[in-house]
Amino acid sequence: MKNLFQTTLLSIGLLNILNAGGMNDDPLNYKVTFEALQIEHTGDKPFTWDMNVWAGYNLNKIYIYSEGEKTKDEQESENQIVWSNAITPYWDIQYGIGIDKTSENTKKWAVLAFSGMSSYFFETRTAFLLDKNGNVGVRASAENDFLITQKLKIATSSEISAYSKDDNEYNIQKGLSALSVGVNLTYEIKREFAPYIGISHVRDIKNSKSQTNLVTGVSIWF
């Protein structure tokens, strides 16, 4: 994650330079969002994160995405840095590179993604991946919030992944690979800080294995 923050700072610096002689009606902006910083209450209680950072202008931005899991002995993550262009008021096209990391290995992908707001206010993102060995992958996610009160809400999320080839080093399986679903009860102490408690369900589709865990964590943005 340290390298991701360094990359973000460099990206913001580059955009500031590009904006030095630009128009003031489209100023440089940025946002850092930790959708989830949480502990799963199972086994060795892994720490997981899901975050994104963007910096740029109304129509063009640099995005950095990172999600992963860390235990006492191991760590794995999926990371992307992409250039994002608005193609409609609610949809962006994104292209860049992806880096999957485990404690022993690093894998790189070419990334083409579509991100935006679908029907019923679901925030969705679908990324198409291609590695040097010709493995094609798809990773899709969707999120939505349902308000109970002005501060209390139910936050739902789902992710699914599929690939054209097996890659045992990265636990990548041909066909539909993994599905995860989460439901959290979230309380916004302030808009930028919201602790939550919830349930996370992960299914290894190929091996017909699944696990359901209690999770606690916090969402932060600034």
N, C-alpha and C positions, 0 to 999 in steps of 0.2 A: 504493500500500500504506500510505503514511503516513496517508491519510484513514481507511482501514479500522481502523488501530490507534487513532486518535482516537475513532472511533465505538465501538470495543470498550470503551475506558476509560469513555466516557460511559455506555454500557449497564451496565457493572459498577457504576458509581456510582449509577445510578438504582435498580438492584436492591438495592444496599446500603441505600438510603434506605427502599425498600419493606419491607425485612427488619428495619428497626430495632426495630419493635415486635412482630415475629413470634415463632414458636416456635423454640426451639433444636434441636428434633429434626429439623429440615429446614433446615440452614444453607445459606447461599449458597456455591456452589462455582464454579470456572471451570477451563478447560483451553485451552491454546494448542498446536496441532499443526501442524507443517510436515510434511505427508506427503512432500513432495519439494522440495528446493532443489537444482537440478541444472543441469549444462551438457551440451548436446548437441554431440557431437564431429563437426560437419559445417559446412561453409561458414564463416559468421562466428561460429560457436559461440554460438548463442542461450542465454540464461539463462532457465530456466523455474521456476515455483513452483506449488505446490498446497497450500493451507493452509486451516485452519478454526479458529474460536475459538467457545467457548460459555461462557455464564455464566448461572447460575440455580439451580434447585432440582430435586428428584427428578423431578417431573412437568412442569415448565414451564421453558423455557430460551430465551435469545436466542442464535441462531447467526449467525455471519458466515463466509461461504465466499468464497474468492478463488483463482483460478488464471489463469495468463497466461504470456506470453513477452515477453522484452525482448532486442532486438538493439541494435547501435550506433546505428541510425537510427530504429527503430520500437519501439512497445510496444503490446500488446493484452492485454485481460484480461476475464474474466467474474466478476462479483461479485454476491453476494446477502446480504441481511440479512433474517432470518426469525424469527418467533416459533414455537416448537416445543412441541407438547403431546403427551404420551405417551397413546396410545390402547389399547395392549396392552403387556405386559412387554417386547416386542422391537421395537415399531414406534411411530414418531412421525408426526404430521401437522404440516406446516409451512406457513406462509403469510407473505408479505411482499413485498419488492421486489427486482428484479434490475437490475443496471447493467452493461452491456457498454461497454467503453471501447477506443478505438483512439487513435492519436496525433492524429487530427483530429476524431473524433466520439464522442458518448455516446448510448447507447440504453437506455431503461428498459422494464422488464417488470413485470407482476403475476405473482407466483409462488405456486403451490400444489404442495407436494412431499410425498413419503412416504419416510421413511428408516428403515432397520432391518436386522435380521439375517435373511437368508433361509436356505433349506436348505443344508446342508453348510458352514455358518458363513461364507457370503459376506456382506460388508457392502455393502448396496445403497442407492442413492438415486435416485429418479425425480422430476424436477421438470417440471411443466407450466407453460408461459409464455404470456403474452398481452400484445401491445404495443398502442399506441394506434391502429394501422392495421388491427387485427384479425388480425395474423399469430399463429398458434398454434404453439408449439414444444414439443418434448419433449427433455430431456437426461437420460440414464440412465447410471449408473456402477455398477461392482461391483469389489470388492477381496477378496483372500483371501491368507493366509500359510500356507506349508507348512514346518514345522520339519524341519531336517536334524539339528541338535544344539540344545542349549539356547540358543545364541547365534547360530548360523548358520541362515538361512532363505531360502526363495524366496518373494518377494512378487509377486503378479500383480495387474494392474489392467486394466480395460477401460472405455471410454466410447463412447457413440453419441448422435448428435443428429439430429433431424428437424424440419422446419418446413412450414407450409402455404403460404408465399409466399417468393419470392426477395427478398433485400435485399443488393444488391451492396456497399453501403457497409461492411457488417460481414461480408462473405464468407459470407452465409447463403443456402443454396440450398433450393428447394422439394423436398420429399420427403426421403429419407434423405440427410443432408448429409455427415457425417464419422464415421469410426470410428477409434479409437485403442486399441492394445493394448500393454501393457508387462510385461516380466518382469525382475525385479531379483534379484541375489544380494546379500543383506543380512547384515551382521555387527553384532550389538548389542554395542558396547563397554560400554555400560550401557543399561538399558531406555529411557532418555530420549535416547540418542544412537546413531545407527546409520548408518554410511557404506555405500554400495552401488555396484555396477556393474551395468549392465543393457543391455537392448535395447528401443527404443521404435519401434513401427510405427504410422504415421498414414496413413490412406487417405481421399482426397477421392472420395467415392462417385460423385457426379454426373459429375465430369470424368475418372473412371477414372485418377486419379493416386495414387501411393503413395510413401512414403519410409520407410526403415528406418535408424535411427541408433544408434550407441553412446552411452550416457549414463553419467555418473558424478555422484554427489550424496550427500546426507545427509538423513536423517529425524530430526526433533527434536520433542520435546514437553515441556511443563512446565505 
